[in-house]
C-alpha cells in the first residue's frame, strides 16, 4: 500500500471568498490488498469519522465518513480544513488510520491456523 498526501490552499465562495486548507489523499493498493478487500467484503468498512470545514450544522455525519471504497482504484479523497494546523492534525490521523488498515489487511489475508494451549 502506497499513500500519497498533499496539502493545498483553496478559496471557495462566489462573492465572499474564504480560504480553506485542503488535504488530498491517494492510496495505491497492491493487487493482493485489492483482492483481500473485495474477497472479504471490506469495501464498506468505515475508516474515519470526519467533518469538513464547509459542513453545515444540519448535515448528516455519515455523509462525511471515510470508507475503504472511497480509496479504491486510485481515487483521490479531498478534505477541507479551516486552518493549516487542523490540516496537519488531520494528516496525522490519516496516517494512524492507514497504518492500522495495513495491519488489518494483513490479518485478513489468511485464516488462522489451529492453536493448542495447555494450562
Secondary structure as GFF3:
##gff-version 3
##sequence-region A 1 119
A	DSSP	beta_strand	2	12	.	.	.	ID=ss1
A	DSSP	beta_strand	18	28	.	.	.	ID=ss2
A	DSSP	alpha_helix	31	39	.	.	.	ID=ss3
A	DSSP	beta_strand	46	48	.	.	.	ID=ss4
A	DSSP	three_ten_helix	61	64	.	.	.	ID=ss5
A	DSSP	beta_strand	66	67	.	.	.	ID=ss6
A	DSSP	three_ten_helix	68	74	.	.	.	ID=ss7
A	DSSP	beta_strand	76	81	.	.	.	ID=ss8
A	DSSP	alpha_helix	84	109	.	.	.	ID=ss9
###
